[in-house]
Amino acid sequence: MPGTFFGIEIARRGINVHRTALDTTGHNIANANTPGYTRQEAVLKTTTPYATPGMNSSVTPGQLGSGVEVTEMRRIRDDYLDYQLRGNISGGGYWQSNYDIAIRVEATYPEPDGRGIKDVMVQFFNDWQNLNNTPRDPGIKAAVVETGNELAALFRQSYEQLDSINKSIKSDNLVTGDGFYPGSDIIATGMLRDQFNQVNNILSQIANLSDSIVQVKKVDQQPNDLLDKRDLLLDQLSGFGPLTTRDVGSSGAIEIDFYGQAVLTVDSATEESTATKLLPTWDSISEKVIVKYDDSVGTTAFNLTDMAIDPGNTKGSILGLEAARLNTLSILDDLNSLAHRLAEEVNGKEVLQDSLGNVIDFFIIDPADTARTIKVNSTAVVDPGKVVGEKALDVARLHSAATIDTNGDGITDTTFDSFFESIVAKVGGDTKSAQELVANQRAIRGQIEALRESVSGVSLDEELTKLIQFQYGFQASSRVINTLDDMLDVIINRLF
C-alpha cells in the first residue's frame, strides 16, 4: 500500500505542474505582440495510478491516483489556415509587384494633366496645317521643326524611362568561371536577382532551423519557438512564390517545393536538410528568364518567362515582376510602332530637301529601335527653310488618316491619336486593375489572419484567467503539503 509520504509526492507533482503551466502562461503573455508567435499550452495528464491491493480487491492499477504531469507543451496551430494564408500571400505578392511597376510606368505618361506626346503630336500637325496656309513663312517652318524636335525628344524620353524600368527588373551580367555560377551563364540581375537572393537566404535559414528542430525532437522535447520561426519564414517565402511543404515522418524536418520544384530536401539517412539555391539567368536566344539551380551542374529549375506568359499564373512577387517586365516590353513595342509609323509617314511625304534640292528624310530613325533613336534631321534644324511648305497639307492630313495596322492584317485602321490613346488607356487600366486586386488580396488576407489569430494568437484576457486558475492550483497543492506536514508532525512528534 502507499507509504506515509505518498500524499506529499502527489502534492509535489501538483506544485511542479502548476508552476510549469504558470511559466507557459507567462511566456504567452510576454509574446502577445511577437510576430509569428503561436500560443502554447501545457497539456496535463494524470500519472500512472497506484495499485492498492487488499483482502477483497484484485491487484490491478487504477485504485489510487498518483498525481499529475505535463506531457506536452502544445502549439495551438491550424495547418489548414496556414496553407490558405500562404496561398493568399503568394497572390498578394504577385499583384503588389505588378502594381509597383505599373505606377512607375504610368508616371512616364503625363496625360491628361501634363504636356505629353499626344498634345505635342497634335501641335505638330497643327503647325503643318499653318504652314500649308503660308507655305513660305520661315517662322512657321521653324515652328514645325521645333515641334518635331520636341515630339522626338518626348518619344526618346518615354523610351528611356520605360527601358529603365525594364532594366531595373532585369538587366544582364555575363559571369564566367568564377567558381560560384554554373558555366558562363548570363545572370539576370536587378530586382529579380534581389528577390532570388532573399529566397535563397530564407531557404538557408529554414534548413538550419529544421536541423535544430530535428535535434530537439530526438531528445523528446517540443521545439515550439523554433517551429514558430520556421513558420514565419515560410509565410515570408510564400510572398515570393507558391510553395508546398511536406513533413518528413515525425522527425520535425520538412521538404519544400517552390514554383513546383524541390528547393529543400532531407537526407533520409542523416535527416539533414539541404537548401538548393536558385539563380535567374537570361537566355539571349529565346529572350527568356530561365531559373537554374545554382550549382556546378546548373540544371534548369523552371522557365520563369513561360510561366509569366500564362495568364492563369498569378502567384508570387517574382512571377509578378516578370509579368510586369513583359508588359513593359509590350508598351515599349507599341511606342516603337507609333514612332516608326509617324516617322515613316512624314518622311514619305518628301517634305525636306538638302542644299542640292534632293529629297531627304525629315525624321532620322533606327528602324529596329525607333522610339529610342528618333530625331529631326539636322538639315532641318540648321536651316528650317529647307522644309518644303508646298507639301505641308499632305503631312497635316496624316493627323486624321488611318495610318496604323492594329490587327496585323495589313489594313491600316487607327489614327496616331487613337493608337496613342490606346497605349495610355492600357497603362491606366493595368494600374487600376492591379491596385484593385492588391486591395482585394489585402482584404482577404486580413480576414484569414484574423481567423488564424483567433486560433493561434494570444488573448490576454484568457491568459490572465488561466494565470489565476494555475495560481490557485499551485496554492492548493502547497496547502496539501502543509496539511500533510501537520499530520506527520502529529504522528512523529505527538502520537507517542
C-alpha positions as CSV (number, residue, x, y, z in Angstrom):
1,M,0.0,0.0,0.0
2,P,1.1,3.6,-0.4
3,G,3.7,4.9,2.0
4,T,3.4,7.7,4.5
5,F,4.9,10.3,2.1
6,F,2.8,9.3,-0.9
7,G,0.4,12.3,-0.5
8,I,3.4,14.7,-0.3
9,E,4.6,13.3,-3.7
10,I,1.2,13.9,-5.3
11,A,1.2,17.5,-3.9
12,R,4.8,18.0,-5.2
13,R,3.8,16.9,-8.6
14,G,0.8,19.3,-8.4
15,I,3.1,22.2,-7.5
16,N,5.6,21.5,-10.3
17,V,2.8,21.1,-12.9
18,H,1.1,24.3,-12.0
19,R,4.4,26.2,-11.9
20,T,5.1,24.9,-15.4
21,A,1.6,25.9,-16.5
22,L,2.2,29.4,-15.0
23,D,5.5,29.7,-16.8
24,T,3.8,28.8,-20.1
25,T,1.1,31.3,-19.5
26,G,3.7,34.0,-18.7
27,H,5.5,33.0,-21.9
28,N,2.3,33.6,-23.9
29,I,1.7,36.9,-22.2
30,A,5.3,38.1,-22.9
31,N,4.9,37.2,-26.6
32,A,1.4,38.5,-27.1
33,N,2.7,41.0,-29.7
34,T,5.6,39.0,-31.1
35,P,5.2,38.4,-34.9
36,G,4.7,34.8,-35.8
37,Y,4.3,33.6,-32.2
38,T,1.9,30.7,-31.7
39,R,0.0,30.3,-28.4
40,Q,1.2,27.4,-26.3
41,E,-0.4,25.4,-23.5
42,A,0.8,22.8,-21.0
43,V,-1.1,19.6,-21.6
44,L,-1.9,18.0,-18.3
45,K,-2.4,14.2,-17.7
46,T,-2.8,12.1,-14.7
47,T,0.2,9.9,-13.8
48,T,0.0,6.1,-13.7
49,P,-2.3,5.1,-10.9
50,Y,-1.1,3.2,-7.9
51,A,-2.4,-0.3,-7.1
52,T,-3.7,-0.7,-3.6
53,P,-4.3,-4.4,-3.1
54,G,-6.4,-5.5,-0.3
55,M,-8.0,-8.7,1.1
56,N,-11.1,-8.2,-1.0
57,S,-9.7,-6.4,-4.0
58,S,-7.8,-7.5,-7.1
59,V,-4.2,-6.4,-7.7
60,T,-4.9,-4.1,-10.6
61,P,-3.8,-0.5,-11.2
62,G,-6.3,2.4,-11.0
63,Q,-7.4,2.2,-7.5
64,L,-5.4,5.2,-6.2
65,G,-4.4,8.2,-8.3
66,S,-0.7,9.3,-8.1
67,G,-1.0,12.9,-9.3
68,V,-0.5,14.9,-12.5
69,E,2.2,15.5,-15.0
70,V,2.8,17.7,-18.1
71,T,3.0,15.5,-21.1
72,E,3.4,18.1,-23.8
73,M,3.9,21.8,-24.5
74,R,1.4,22.1,-27.3
75,R,1.3,24.7,-30.1
76,I,-2.2,25.8,-30.9
77,R,-1.9,25.9,-34.7
78,D,-4.3,25.2,-37.6
79,D,-2.2,23.9,-40.6
80,Y,-5.2,24.4,-43.0
81,L,-5.3,28.1,-42.2
82,D,-1.6,28.3,-42.7
83,Y,-2.0,26.8,-46.2
84,Q,-4.8,29.1,-47.1
85,L,-3.0,32.2,-45.8
86,R,0.2,31.4,-47.7
87,G,-1.8,31.0,-50.9
88,N,-3.2,34.4,-50.4
89,I,0.2,35.9,-49.6
90,S,1.5,34.5,-52.9
91,G,-1.4,36.1,-54.8
92,G,-0.9,39.4,-53.0
93,G,2.8,39.3,-53.8
94,Y,2.1,38.9,-57.5
95,W,-0.3,41.8,-57.7
96,Q,1.8,44.1,-55.4
97,S,4.8,43.6,-57.8
98,N,2.5,44.4,-60.7
99,Y,1.2,47.5,-59.1
100,D,4.6,48.8,-58.0
101,I,5.8,48.6,-61.6
102,A,2.5,49.8,-63.1
103,I,2.6,53.1,-61.2
104,R,6.1,53.7,-62.4
105,V,5.1,53.1,-66.0
106,E,2.0,55.3,-65.5
107,A,4.3,58.1,-64.3
108,T,6.1,58.2,-67.7
109,Y,2.9,59.5,-69.3
110,P,1.7,62.9,-68.0
111,E,-1.6,62.7,-69.9
112,P,-4.1,64.2,-69.4
113,D,-2.7,66.8,-67.0
114,G,0.7,67.5,-68.5
115,R,2.0,68.2,-71.9
116,G,2.8,64.8,-73.3
117,I,3.2,63.0,-76.6
118,K,-0.4,63.5,-77.6
119,D,-0.5,67.2,-77.1
120,V,2.8,67.8,-78.9
121,M,1.7,65.5,-81.7
122,V,-1.5,67.5,-82.2
123,Q,0.6,70.7,-82.1
124,F,3.0,69.2,-84.7
125,F,0.2,68.5,-87.2
126,N,-1.4,71.9,-86.5
127,D,1.9,73.6,-87.3
128,W,1.9,71.8,-90.7
129,Q,-1.6,73.0,-91.3
130,N,-0.5,76.5,-90.5
131,L,2.4,76.1,-92.9
132,N,0.0,75.0,-95.6
133,N,-1.7,78.4,-95.3
134,T,1.6,80.3,-95.7
135,P,4.0,77.8,-97.3
136,R,7.0,80.1,-97.4
137,D,6.7,81.6,-93.9
138,P,10.1,81.0,-92.3
139,G,8.7,81.5,-88.8
140,I,6.1,78.7,-89.3
141,K,8.8,76.4,-90.8
142,A,10.9,77.0,-87.7
143,A,7.9,76.1,-85.5
144,V,7.4,72.9,-87.5
145,V,11.0,71.9,-86.9
146,E,10.9,72.9,-83.2
147,T,7.7,71.0,-82.5
148,G,9.1,68.0,-84.4
149,N,12.2,68.2,-82.1
150,E,10.0,68.3,-79.0
151,L,8.0,65.3,-80.2
152,A,11.1,63.3,-81.0
153,A,12.5,64.2,-77.6
154,L,9.3,63.0,-75.8
155,F,9.5,59.7,-77.7
156,R,13.1,59.2,-76.6
157,Q,12.4,60.3,-73.1
158,S,9.4,57.9,-72.8
159,Y,11.5,55.1,-74.2
160,E,14.4,55.7,-71.8
161,Q,12.1,55.8,-68.8
162,L,10.3,52.6,-69.8
163,D,13.6,50.9,-70.7
164,S,15.0,52.0,-67.3
165,I,12.0,50.3,-65.6
166,N,12.6,47.2,-67.6
167,K,16.3,47.1,-66.7
168,S,15.6,47.7,-63.0
169,I,13.6,44.4,-63.1
170,K,16.1,42.5,-65.2
171,S,19.5,43.6,-66.6
172,D,22.2,41.3,-67.8
173,N,25.6,40.5,-66.3
174,L,27.8,37.9,-68.0
175,V,29.6,35.8,-65.4
176,T,32.2,33.3,-66.4
177,G,34.0,30.6,-64.5
178,D,34.2,32.3,-61.1
179,G,33.6,29.0,-59.3
180,F,30.2,30.0,-58.0
181,Y,28.0,30.3,-61.0
182,P,27.4,27.4,-63.4
183,G,29.3,27.6,-66.6
184,S,29.1,31.0,-68.3
185,D,25.5,32.0,-67.9
186,I,24.2,35.5,-68.4
187,I,22.9,36.3,-64.9
188,A,19.7,38.2,-64.7
189,T,20.4,41.0,-62.2
190,G,18.2,43.7,-60.9
191,M,15.0,43.3,-58.9
192,L,14.6,39.7,-60.0
193,R,18.1,38.8,-58.7
194,D,17.5,40.6,-55.5
195,Q,14.3,38.7,-54.8
196,F,16.0,35.3,-55.6
197,N,18.8,36.3,-53.2
198,Q,16.1,36.8,-50.5
199,V,14.6,33.5,-51.4
200,N,17.9,31.7,-51.1
201,N,18.6,33.3,-47.7
202,I,15.2,32.3,-46.4
203,L,15.7,28.7,-47.6
204,S,19.1,28.6,-45.9
205,Q,17.5,29.8,-42.6
206,I,14.7,27.2,-42.9
207,A,17.3,24.4,-43.5
208,N,19.2,25.4,-40.3
209,L,16.1,25.7,-38.3
210,S,14.9,22.3,-39.5
211,D,18.2,20.7,-38.4
212,S,17.8,22.2,-35.0
213,I,14.2,21.1,-34.7
214,V,15.2,17.5,-35.6
215,Q,17.9,17.5,-32.9
216,V,15.4,18.8,-30.3
217,K,12.8,16.2,-31.3
218,K,15.4,13.4,-30.9
219,V,15.5,14.1,-27.2
220,D,11.7,14.1,-26.9
221,Q,11.4,17.8,-26.5
222,Q,9.0,20.1,-28.2
223,P,10.8,22.9,-30.2
224,N,7.8,25.3,-30.3
225,D,9.6,28.5,-30.6
226,L,11.8,27.1,-33.4
227,L,8.7,25.9,-35.2
228,D,7.2,29.4,-34.9
229,K,10.4,30.9,-36.5
230,R,10.2,28.4,-39.3
231,D,6.5,29.0,-40.0
232,L,7.1,32.8,-40.1
233,L,9.9,32.2,-42.7
234,L,7.5,30.0,-44.7
235,D,5.0,32.9,-44.6
236,Q,7.7,35.2,-45.9
237,L,8.8,32.7,-48.6
238,S,5.2,32.3,-49.9
239,G,5.2,36.0,-50.8
240,F,7.9,35.3,-53.4
241,G,6.1,32.4,-55.0
242,P,3.8,29.4,-54.4
243,L,5.2,26.7,-52.2
244,T,4.2,23.3,-50.9
245,T,5.6,21.7,-47.8
246,R,5.8,18.0,-46.8
247,D,6.5,16.7,-43.3
248,V,9.3,14.1,-43.2
249,G,7.9,11.5,-40.8
250,S,7.9,12.5,-37.2
251,S,11.4,14.0,-37.3
252,G,10.2,17.6,-37.5
253,A,12.0,18.2,-40.8
254,I,10.1,19.4,-43.9
255,E,10.7,19.4,-47.6
256,I,9.7,22.4,-49.8
257,D,8.7,22.8,-53.4
258,F,8.9,26.3,-54.8
259,Y,7.2,27.0,-58.1
260,G,6.8,23.3,-58.3
261,Q,10.5,22.5,-58.0
262,A,12.3,20.9,-55.0
263,V,14.3,23.5,-53.2
264,L,14.6,22.0,-49.7
265,T,15.3,18.3,-49.3
266,V,16.0,16.0,-46.4
267,D,18.6,13.2,-46.4
268,S,16.8,10.0,-45.4
269,A,19.8,8.6,-43.6
270,T,21.1,11.7,-41.6
271,E,17.8,13.7,-41.6
272,E,19.8,16.7,-42.5
273,S,18.2,19.4,-44.6
274,T,19.8,20.8,-47.8
275,A,18.6,24.1,-49.4
276,T,19.2,24.5,-53.1
277,K,20.0,28.0,-54.3
278,L,18.1,29.4,-57.3
279,L,19.7,31.6,-59.9
280,P,17.8,33.7,-62.6
281,T,19.7,33.5,-65.9
282,W,19.0,35.2,-69.2
283,D,18.7,33.2,-72.4
284,S,19.6,35.7,-75.1
285,I,18.4,33.4,-77.9
286,S,14.9,32.8,-76.7
287,E,14.9,36.1,-74.7
288,K,13.5,34.4,-71.6
289,V,14.4,34.3,-68.0
290,I,15.4,30.7,-67.1
291,V,15.8,29.9,-63.4
292,K,18.6,27.4,-62.8
293,Y,19.8,25.5,-59.7
294,D,22.9,27.4,-58.5
295,D,25.4,24.5,-58.5
296,S,28.2,23.1,-60.6
297,V,25.7,21.4,-62.9
298,G,23.4,24.4,-63.4
299,T,20.4,22.4,-64.4
300,T,17.1,24.3,-65.2
301,A,14.6,24.6,-62.4
302,F,11.8,26.4,-64.4
303,N,11.2,28.8,-67.2
304,L,10.0,32.0,-65.5
305,T,9.1,33.8,-68.6
306,D,6.9,31.0,-69.9
307,M,5.1,30.9,-66.5
308,A,4.5,34.7,-66.7
309,I,3.1,34.5,-70.2
310,D,0.3,32.2,-68.9
311,P,-2.4,34.5,-67.5
312,G,-3.5,31.7,-65.1
313,N,-0.3,32.0,-63.1
314,T,-0.7,34.8,-60.6
315,K,1.3,33.6,-57.6
316,G,4.4,35.2,-56.1
317,S,6.1,38.6,-56.4
318,I,8.9,37.0,-58.6
319,L,6.4,36.0,-61.2
320,G,4.6,39.3,-60.8
321,L,7.9,41.1,-61.6
322,E,8.4,39.0,-64.7
323,A,4.8,39.6,-65.9
324,A,5.3,43.4,-65.3
325,R,8.6,43.3,-67.3
326,L,6.8,41.6,-70.2
327,N,4.0,44.1,-70.0
328,T,6.5,47.0,-70.0
329,L,8.2,45.5,-73.1
330,S,4.7,45.3,-74.8
331,I,4.2,49.0,-74.1
332,L,7.7,49.7,-75.4
333,D,6.8,47.8,-78.6
334,D,3.7,49.9,-79.0
335,L,5.6,53.1,-78.5
336,N,8.2,52.0,-81.1
337,S,5.4,51.2,-83.5
338,L,3.8,54.6,-83.1
339,A,7.2,56.4,-83.6
340,H,8.1,54.3,-86.5
341,R,4.8,54.8,-88.4
342,L,4.9,58.5,-87.7
343,A,8.4,58.9,-89.0
344,E,7.7,56.6,-92.0
345,E,4.5,58.5,-93.0
346,V,6.1,62.0,-92.6
347,N,9.2,61.0,-94.4
348,G,7.1,59.5,-97.2
349,K,5.6,63.0,-97.9
350,E,9.0,64.3,-99.1
351,V,8.8,67.5,-97.1
352,L,12.6,68.1,-96.7
353,Q,15.3,68.8,-99.2
354,D,19.1,69.1,-98.9
355,S,21.1,72.0,-100.3
356,L,21.1,70.4,-103.7
357,G,17.4,70.0,-103.8
358,N,17.4,66.3,-103.2
359,V,14.6,64.8,-101.0
360,I,15.8,63.6,-97.6
361,D,14.0,62.2,-94.5
362,F,12.5,64.7,-92.1
363,F,12.9,62.2,-89.2
364,I,16.1,60.1,-88.7
365,I,15.4,56.8,-87.1
366,D,16.8,53.3,-86.5
367,P,14.0,51.0,-87.7
368,A,14.9,48.4,-85.1
369,D,14.6,50.9,-82.2
370,T,12.7,53.9,-83.5
371,A,11.4,55.5,-80.2
372,R,14.9,55.5,-78.7
373,T,16.6,57.0,-81.8
374,I,14.1,59.3,-83.5
375,K,15.2,62.8,-84.1
376,V,14.7,65.6,-86.6
377,N,17.2,65.7,-89.5
378,S,20.0,68.1,-88.6
379,T,19.5,69.7,-92.0
380,A,16.1,71.0,-90.9
381,V,17.4,72.0,-87.5
382,V,20.2,74.1,-89.0
383,D,18.1,75.6,-91.8
384,P,14.3,75.3,-91.3
385,G,13.9,76.9,-94.8
386,K,14.7,73.5,-96.3
387,V,11.3,72.4,-95.3
388,V,9.0,72.1,-98.4
389,G,6.0,74.1,-97.4
390,E,4.1,73.3,-100.5
391,K,3.6,69.7,-99.2
392,A,2.6,70.7,-95.7
393,L,-1.0,69.7,-96.4
394,D,0.0,66.1,-97.1
395,V,1.5,65.9,-93.6
396,A,-1.4,67.8,-91.9
397,R,-3.8,65.2,-93.4
398,L,-2.0,62.4,-91.6
399,H,-3.5,63.6,-88.3
400,S,-6.9,62.3,-89.2
401,A,-5.9,59.4,-91.5
402,A,-5.9,55.8,-90.5
403,T,-2.2,55.0,-90.7
404,I,-1.6,52.1,-88.2
405,D,-2.5,48.5,-88.6
406,T,-3.6,47.3,-85.1
407,N,-4.8,43.8,-86.2
408,G,-1.8,42.7,-88.2
409,D,-3.9,42.1,-91.2
410,G,-2.3,44.7,-93.4
411,I,-5.2,47.1,-93.2
412,T,-4.5,50.5,-91.5
413,D,-7.4,51.2,-89.2
414,T,-6.2,53.6,-86.5
415,T,-5.0,57.2,-86.3
416,F,-1.9,58.3,-84.5
417,D,-4.0,59.9,-81.8
418,S,-6.2,56.9,-81.3
419,F,-3.3,54.5,-81.1
420,F,-1.5,56.6,-78.5
421,E,-4.7,56.9,-76.5
422,S,-5.0,53.1,-76.5
423,I,-1.5,52.9,-75.1
424,V,-2.3,55.4,-72.3
425,A,-5.6,53.6,-71.7
426,K,-3.8,50.3,-71.4
427,V,-1.3,51.7,-68.9
428,G,-4.1,53.3,-66.8
429,G,-6.2,50.1,-67.0
430,D,-3.2,48.0,-65.9
431,T,-2.6,50.3,-62.9
432,K,-6.2,50.4,-61.8
433,S,-6.7,46.6,-62.2
434,A,-3.5,45.9,-60.2
435,Q,-4.5,48.4,-57.5
436,E,-7.9,46.9,-57.1
437,L,-6.6,43.3,-56.9
438,V,-4.0,44.3,-54.3
439,A,-6.7,45.8,-52.2
440,N,-8.8,42.7,-52.7
441,Q,-5.9,40.4,-51.7
442,R,-5.3,42.6,-48.6
443,A,-8.9,42.3,-47.5
444,I,-8.9,38.6,-47.9
445,R,-5.6,38.3,-46.1
446,G,-6.9,40.4,-43.2
447,Q,-9.8,38.0,-42.8
448,I,-7.7,34.9,-42.9
449,E,-5.1,36.4,-40.5
450,A,-8.0,37.3,-38.1
451,L,-9.2,33.6,-38.2
452,R,-5.7,32.4,-37.6
453,E,-5.2,34.8,-34.8
454,S,-8.4,33.6,-33.2
455,V,-6.9,30.1,-33.1
456,S,-3.2,30.7,-32.6
457,G,-3.0,34.2,-31.2
458,V,-2.6,35.2,-27.5
459,S,-5.7,36.5,-25.8
460,L,-4.6,38.4,-22.8
461,D,-8.0,38.1,-21.1
462,E,-7.8,34.3,-21.5
463,E,-4.2,34.1,-20.3
464,L,-4.9,36.2,-17.2
465,T,-7.8,33.9,-16.4
466,K,-5.5,30.9,-16.7
467,L,-3.0,32.7,-14.6
468,I,-5.4,32.9,-11.7
469,Q,-6.5,29.3,-12.2
470,F,-3.0,27.9,-12.1
471,Q,-2.1,30.2,-9.2
472,Y,-4.9,28.7,-7.2
473,G,-3.8,25.2,-8.2
474,F,-0.3,26.0,-7.1
475,Q,-1.5,27.4,-3.8
476,A,-3.9,24.4,-3.2
477,S,-1.1,21.9,-3.8
478,S,1.1,23.9,-1.3
479,R,-1.7,23.7,1.3
480,V,-1.9,20.0,0.8
481,I,1.8,19.7,1.7
482,N,1.3,22.0,4.7
483,T,-1.6,19.8,5.9
484,L,0.4,16.6,5.4
485,D,3.3,18.1,7.3
486,D,1.0,18.8,10.2
487,M,-0.3,15.3,10.1
488,L,3.2,13.8,10.0
489,D,4.2,16.1,12.9
490,V,1.4,14.6,15.0
491,I,2.4,11.1,14.1
492,I,6.2,11.6,14.6
493,N,6.3,14.0,17.5
494,R,3.0,13.8,19.4
495,L,1.4,10.4,18.9
496,F,3.8,8.5,21.1
